[in-house]
Amino acid sequence: MDTFTFVDKYTGDVIQTGAPNDFSLNASQTRAIADFHAPVSIFHSFEPSLREESFGFEYAAVEPTGLKSDVKPAFEIEIETVSPCAKKPRVVAPTHFYVDHPRYTVLKEDIDRSLRERCELVFSACPKKQMWKCKYLEGSQTREMHVQCFWDQNKKSHLVEVKRVHGDGIFPQYTDLVTVLKQGLGVAAPSSSSVRRPGPPPMMRGGTAPPVVGAAVERSPEQFRETLQVIVDMSKHAYNEPRLEASKMLCDIIEKQPLALLESENVQAELLEMVNSFLQDQHEVVNEFGVVATHALLSKSMLYRRLMVQYKMGSILGSLIAHIRNPEYDEETGESDFYLYAQMRRLAGKALSMLVKDCCGACVSTVPRREFLSRVLQQSGFFTVEDWREYTLRLQDDVLRTTVMSVGDCYC
């Protein structure tokens, strides 16, 4: 008996080998013979014809078409690099630029390195959003910036967007975040480091520059006290905004007024009262500028190092210690407020360290200053030097931890 080969009319795959009227093989055995795993419904004969006698199908005998490897694929798969970044939005900030980084992992490492090289800048990374939240703080001026990466499908390239969230002020050109990132990512050439802060524009008439707010003006201690009294009244306001503006004004006064005027006996009480009030304010942004003012005053005057220690039996010291802590985390987003108040906590640690280093030998109300500082630490819950060192070792900020490690030396 002749043997025939049955093939699939669409794919050319071998279906069955046998006699024309041999229908003993079922569908599963047929698929096993042909090594073909498609549905049985696609198996057809080339020229089916119905026989009245046998009511069967007649299959045309054809030659085998060859192995399955000879069949060309119906389509090809193109492998394309996919970025985890979000697609480019329709509207982006004007301060954006494209980079030549094909992979996001390399781009992320370069952005982290560029931001860490700037000591005046503090940032927090948000890996889920491919975003970096950055903040500048210099005196009474602050600025918050966000850096985010996108993927441009049309250009097949990454896009870096830099936008200002809030804050204002004139900063030096070397602290411009767009310039910093362009230089770090190889988009722009490094600029000269001798960049001066731009000054206020001259007046259109008269040819003289307008007076700078907070600039040093020759005045008597009585006149200076009257000016401070206005700021003192603002610091006691019930709303947050007047207190915030008062704290910024205090930072400008400490920075630009002469030391002799700041150390005058007529204004010492007002300055200490405002510093203590801002450090204990319920609004954390006011606390931030209060810490800035405290650090600036301690850096400028040795007299206030003694006055702050003895003011209200260590009230200012206790406030500085309270600001030395780890950032708070949001469980829902997994983000922290490190970038918001890291500079405030570092300045609080520096101010506390200056007070500790200056505590050798002097006395406060017949009590040695060293013993007095240790009592303030004990009131804050640090009873021994081991308690303070254990607490500092748990601080996540390396800069803050190194700064406040020496505070434990004040224990007797």
Secondary structure, DSSP 8 states (H G I E B T S, - for coil): ---EEEE-TTT--EEEEE-TT---S-HHHHHHHHT--S-GGG---SS--B-TTT--B----------GGGS--S---------SSEE--SS--SSEEEE--SSHHHHHHHHHHHHHT-TTEEEEEEGGGTEEEEEEEETTEEEEEEEEEEEETTTTEEEEEEEEEEEE----GGG-HHHHHHHHTTSS----S----------SSSS-----TT------HHHHHHHHHHHHHHHT-SSHHHHHHHHHHHHHHHHHS-HHHHT-TTTHHHHHHHHHHHHT-SSHHHHHHHHHHHHHHHHH-SHHHHHHHHGGGTHHHHHHHHT-S---B-TTT--BSHHHHHHHHHHHHHHHHHHHHT-SS-EETTEEHHHHHHHHHHHTT--SHHHHHHHHHT-S-HHHHHHHGGGGGG--
